[in-house]
């Protein structure tokens, strides 16, 4: 141990040196007229991304916003801005949930994301009370449940700005049964020592009243916050009693009589300050990893738009993307001469160690075995895994079936399914078939999953799927001894291609909550860095136990 350094100082020095020991990846990419044209195509995709994000900023009609202003209220996003520490980043999650739907604007009636509050990484949820009274439709419910899952998995305290009319009554058949999980998850987090602070800023009606009711801490704003299982109209209908909101369930009632309110604030700023003060008293994670320093990549992120093809059908060397994401472009590649269609290796992002699995073509038996081996090693080391998906699936054909592609592919899926270290997944192109599963797609529960705007997610490509269906038609007609109606077959093929193209886009994926957000490729490093900071707050353990491998 170097003289003058205690154990912690020596450890920090070693961590700071470890990344510098990794070899530098020297980029082979050079700009060309084709790459500049590719960047222009990306500009169109990013313009569309900006338009969708702009639509997600909608917080209700102007008359509802002005009414809220007159009542001394902040809007949902303003509450988050006042809560966060000065200079804190804010990673908004699922901002386009429900995109393409008809029940609410993209993102639903809730804004959610992760930022620093009183020095704690915190999941912040803010109901958009100026849109449908913050009523919960299906996309909002699904978004709320995913946010709750993120908080539980990453042990994030939750601040919930409550202003909700409860279930969106026209949508009740779609949200009522599942909706109870919101309250269940609040108390399950509490059982695990993960607190929820509910700051009631407006009406909290019916199911909405159980949000503060199940929370660890509650803050009510005087003459502004209300909570009741049944509002005045329901009480009058059910009992004949005529009562106003303040008398029935106002902040003073809950602070002085019912006991539901732990703190009574005079206004929203005071309520936000109280939330920050509560968080400041929470114990900080004691076993988290804190990196000492980090160098940026040697190549600018703007080059990503010239390197990653805007058309996901076009191949590229995934190492060129890695070199623009990791610290100092340093990457220790594992088995570089074997299983070449899956690139694996170690790097650091903002000083946080990470193991990377990145597609560089279709998965063969050797690349599947290589991936399973690498996952085991990272679990032994307690290093999180980053999956960079650009995959059309596993190789097919008589030769590969005989060589055991199913058996070898199952090894990789087994390893992914049973890996205990945190997984981060980024789809940077295609995500088709079992390749999606083998590379930690949504069904395999990565801690976070993001996609690039040009990505495609489906069982297979539209042309391939339509071709398979046409072959099935022809075989059926042949067996029946009848001629195939070529006009009808062509019409069906065209229809299928259009439908698959529409439902395999990144926009459809994010609208269905198959991911946690569509991101600008140039912001990839920042997004991954924040996610790694979150997962590294807790000690990383792995049982190193797997299902039976078919060796």
Secondary structure, 3 states (H helix, E strand, C coil): CCCCCCHHHHHHHHHHHHHHHCCECCCCCCCCHHHHHHHHHHHHHHHHHHHHHHHHCCCCCHHHHHHHHHCCCCCHHHHHHHHCCCCCCEEECCCCCCCCCCCCCCCCCEEEEEEEECCEEEEEEEECCCCHHHCECHHHHHHHHHHHHHHHHCCCEEEEEEEECCECHHHHHHHHHHHHHHHHHHHHHHHCCCCEEEEEEEEEEHHHHHHHHHCCEEEEECCCCEEECCCHHHHHHHHCCCCCHHHHHEHHHHHHHHCCCCEEECCHHHHHHHHHHHHHCCCCCCCCCCCCCCCCCCCCHHHHHHHCCCCCCCCCCHHHHHCCCCHHHECEEECCCCCCCEEEEEEEECCEEEEEEEECCCECHHHHHHHHHHHHHHHHHCCCEEEEEEECCECCCHHHHHCCHHHHHHHHHHHHHHCCCCEEEEEEEEEEHHHHHHCCCHHHCCCEEEEECCCEEECCCHHHHHHHHHHHHHHHHHHHCCCCCHHHHHHHHHHHHHHHHHHCEHHHHHHCCCCCCEECHHHHHHHHHHHHHHHCCCCCCCCCCCCCCCC
